[in-house]
Amino acid sequence: MHVIAARWVARFSGLMAVMGLSLLPTLSQAATEEDPWEGFNRTIFRFNDTLDTYALKPVAQGYQAVTPQFLEDGVHNVFGNIGDVGNLANNLLQGKLHDAGVDTSRLIFNTTFGLLGFFDVAKHMGLHKSDEDFGQTLGAWGLDSGPYLVIPLLGPSSVRDAAGRIPDSFLMPYPYMEHVPTRNVAMGVEVIDTRANLLSAERLISGDKYIFIRNAYLQNREFKVKDGEVEDDF
């Protein structure tokens, strides 16, 4: 469960980078049509936000304060290298053979020359990282996202993306780690690392936090499913 929480937090940091604040007024009206369960979603959102405010965020701030930048970057790169396995699988399922080849090369170079991914040497070779998941794969094959959904502990999602989390979880190493303490430590570190990387994005949030995150999530998911070829429906 912590693993999946880390994944949505990581995605949300990406949302903040591509979401323009100037779009919020028009996006709000459009997103409401995709959010028929808003009452339920807001209740779960408040629960998640309270848990983050009093537990996860302070730990992430402490981690960032005491961890040297090179070590923080290295830990983040290691988890990114693990995530390239999922990128590779979903690029293959979407028929993106060139991107799958890039993912394969990234895994080989970063795992070997990059010391299990601690150094992202592939980036300096012009091999840019993908960001794919099974929810995007389902969308690429024509499945509609369905209503917006906030999941306890896991955060913003949709019916389609929530279902997509299940096969994605099997592309992570944790289900195959038999040593429980090692598995729990690894999952905990990933959650803290991804939350720490989100701290700088929080200054972008304005107005109703629920609406901001909902709109950012919906637009970003459409952007990713369509590989940036999105009509300005909003």
N, C-alpha and C positions, 0 to 999 in steps of 0.2 A: 504493500500500500504506500509506504514511504517512497518507493521507487517511482510509482506513477505520479505522486505528488511532486517529486522533483522534476518530472518531465513537463507537467503543465506550468510550473514556475519558470522553467527554462524557456518554454515557448512564449510565456507572457513577456519576458524581457525582450524577445524579438518583436512582439507586437508593438511595444512602446516605440521602437525605432522606426517602424513604418507607418504608424498611425499619426495623421496630421490633426492637431487640435482644432484647426479651422473647420473640419468636417463634422464636429460633434453635433451642432444643432440639427443638421439635416439627417445625420445618421440616427439620431434618437428616435425620430418618427418611424423610419424604416425598420429599425431593429425591433420596435415594439411588436410589429406584425410577426416577428420570428420568436417572440417570447410570450406564448400564451400561458406559461406557468410562472409568471413573474412573482406572484405572491409566495409560492413555495421557494423559488430561486432566491429571493431576497432573504428569506429566513435562513437558508443554508449559507448564503453569502455572509451574513452577519456572524454566524457561528465560525466559519472559516477565518474571517477577518479578525475576530476576537482571539482565536487561537494563534494566529500569526502575530498579532500585536504583542501578546504577552508571553509567547513562547519562542516561536521560530525566528522572528525578526531580531530580538535581543541576542540570541545565540549567534545568528549570522553576523551581526554587528561586532560581537566580541571576536569571532573567528577572523573577520577582516582586519580588526585592529591589531591582533597579535601575530598574524601570519605574514611573513615577508612576501612581497609582491611576486617574486619569481616562483616561490613555492605555491602560492595561490593559483598563479597561471598554469603551473605544471599539473596540479591536481585537476583543474578544470579541463586541461587538454587530455588527461587520461580518460575522464568520463566522456569527453567528446569522441575519443578514439573508439570507445565501446559503442557509442551511439552510431558510428559509421556502419556497424553491422546491420542495424535496422534500416539505415539509409540505402545500403546496397540491396537488401531484400526487397524493399518497396519500390526502388527504381526498376528492378527487374520485373516486378509484378505490373508496373505501369508501362513497360516496354521502352524505358529510357536507357538504352544500351550504352550510350556514351557516358551518361552520368554514372551508371553502374560501374563502368570501367574506371572512372575517376575515383569512385568510392573504394574499389578494389586496390588501386594504386596507393591511395591514402592509407588504407589499413596496412599494406605491406611496408611502406616506407616509415610510417609513424611507429608501428609496432617494433620494427627492427632498429633502424637508425635513430628513431625518436625515443628509444627506451620505453617501450610499451605505451607510447603516446605522450609521455611527459613533455616532449618537445614536438611542436607541430611543424616538422620539417617539410611536410608535403605542401603546406601553405606557401612556403618560400620557393617551391618548385612550380607554382602556378596551379596547383591542384586544389581547387576551392571546395569547401565543405558543402554538402547538400543538407537539406532539412526536410526529410520525408517521413511519413508514418502511415499506418494502415488506414486511418481515417481519410487521408488524402488519396490513398489508392482507391478506396471505395468511391470517393467523389470523382476521381478521374474516370472511373468506369460507369459514371452516370447516376450514382445513388445520391439522392438529395440529403442535405444535412439534417433535416427534421428540426423540431423545436430546439431552442436554446435550453441548456440544462446546466445547473450548478450542482456538482456532486460533493457530498461531504468529504472533507479532507483533500479532495482531488482538484476542486476548483472549476473554472469555466470549461464547458464542453457543449456538445450537442448529442442528439440520440445516435447519429452515425458515428461521431468521434468517440463516444463512450464505448460503443461496441468495438471500435477499432483498437482500443487500449488492450484488449485481451490478447490478440495475436502478437501485438507489439511486446507485451510483457515476456513472451517466450523467446524473444530475440535478445534479452538481457541475460547476463550471467547468473543473476541471483537465484533463479529457480534450480540451478544446477550446482549450487554451492552447498555441500553437505555440512560444513563446519558452521554452525549457527552463529557463534560469536563473531567470526570473521565476516559472515554475510551481513549481520546487523550493523557492524561498524562501517562496512563499505556503503550500505544503504544510507546510514545516517550522515556520513561525510558527503555523499552526493547531494542529499537534501540541503545541507548547510551550504555547500559550495554554490549550488544553483540559486539559493535564496540570497546569498551574499552578492552574486552577480546581478541581482535584480534591484539592489538598494539604490543605485544611482538613477534608475529609471522612474522612481516614485515621484520625483519632482515634476514629471510631466502630467501627473493626474490632477484634474481640476473638476470642480462641480460635483455632481453625484457620482461617487466612486463606483457604484454598481453599474450605472449606465455607461460610464467611461470604459470599464473593463469589458462589459458585454459588447459594446460597439466595436471596440478594438479587436476583440476575439473574432467576431463574426466577419468583419472585413478582412482580417488577416487570413482567416481560414479560406475564404473565397479566393484571395490573392494567391495563396499557396496551391490550392487545388487546380487553379487555372494557369499556374506558372506565370502570374503577373499579367495575363491577358484578360483584364477585367473591365467590363463596360461600366461607365459611371452611372449606374442605376440609381445611386443615392442623390 
